[in-house]
Amino acid sequence: MVEWIFALFPKNWEMNKQLGDYESDKTLWDQHTVITQVDKIKDGDLALIIDCGEQDFFLEVNKALHKVLLEKISAMISLPSRWA
């Protein structure tokens, strides 16, 4: 799942300066990716607003995160969620 996200933005934001080359240590990169951290969220830990436009370059990544959040923690969310 995570690999396609990095394939979209290979070397953006100078993340490789902090985590090294993605191809060399995918596990380290996965440990520092929001979408892989969803299982660690507990009820009441976090409130999120995902805000991006239809032309946003990160739209598909944000949609994927939204889907994972709904799948993994929907039982903990007391408010209805929608992708608008």
C-alpha positions as CSV (number, residue, x, y, z in Angstrom):
1,M,0.0,0.0,0.0
2,V,2.6,2.5,1.0
3,E,5.0,1.8,-1.8
4,W,2.6,3.4,-4.4
5,I,2.5,6.6,-2.4
6,F,6.3,7.0,-2.5
7,A,6.3,6.0,-6.2
8,L,4.1,9.1,-6.8
9,F,6.5,11.5,-5.0
10,P,9.9,9.9,-5.1
11,K,12.4,12.4,-3.4
12,N,9.9,15.2,-2.6
13,W,10.2,17.2,0.6
14,E,13.8,16.0,1.1
15,M,12.5,13.0,3.1
16,N,15.5,11.0,2.0
17,K,17.7,13.3,4.1
18,Q,15.9,12.2,7.2
19,L,15.1,8.5,6.4
20,G,17.7,7.6,3.8
21,D,16.9,6.3,0.3
22,Y,13.5,4.6,0.1
23,E,14.7,1.7,-2.0
24,S,17.4,1.0,0.7
25,D,15.1,0.9,3.7
26,K,11.4,0.6,2.9
27,T,10.6,-0.6,6.4
28,L,12.0,2.6,8.0
29,W,10.0,4.7,5.5
30,D,6.8,2.7,6.2
31,Q,7.3,3.3,10.0
32,H,7.2,7.1,9.3
33,T,4.2,7.1,7.0
34,V,0.8,8.4,8.3
35,I,-1.2,5.7,6.6
36,T,0.8,2.9,8.3
37,Q,0.2,4.5,11.7
38,V,-3.6,4.3,11.7
39,D,-3.7,1.2,13.8
40,K,-1.9,3.0,16.7
41,I,-4.7,5.6,17.0
42,K,-6.9,5.1,20.0
43,D,-10.3,6.5,20.7
44,G,-10.0,10.2,21.5
45,D,-6.4,10.4,20.5
46,L,-6.9,12.4,17.4
47,A,-9.3,14.6,15.4
48,L,-8.5,15.0,11.7
49,I,-9.7,17.2,8.9
50,I,-8.4,16.2,5.5
51,D,-8.7,19.2,3.3
52,C,-7.7,19.2,-0.3
53,G,-9.2,20.2,-3.6
54,E,-10.0,18.1,-6.6
55,Q,-6.9,19.4,-8.4
56,D,-4.6,18.8,-5.4
57,F,-1.6,16.7,-6.3
58,F,-2.1,14.7,-3.1
59,L,-5.8,14.0,-3.7
60,E,-5.5,10.2,-4.3
61,V,-3.2,9.8,-1.3
62,N,-5.6,11.6,0.9
63,K,-8.5,9.5,-0.4
64,A,-6.5,6.4,0.4
65,L,-5.8,7.6,3.9
66,H,-9.5,8.5,4.4
67,K,-10.5,5.0,3.3
68,V,-8.0,3.3,5.7
69,L,-9.1,5.5,8.5
70,L,-12.7,4.5,7.9
71,E,-11.9,0.8,7.6
72,K,-9.6,0.7,10.7
73,I,-11.2,3.0,13.2
74,S,-14.8,3.5,12.0
75,A,-16.0,1.9,15.2
76,M,-14.2,4.6,17.2
77,I,-15.6,7.6,15.3
78,S,-18.7,9.0,16.8
79,L,-19.4,11.5,14.1
80,P,-20.4,10.6,10.6
81,S,-17.7,10.9,8.0
82,R,-18.0,11.8,4.3
83,W,-15.8,12.6,1.4
84,A,-17.0,15.9,0.1
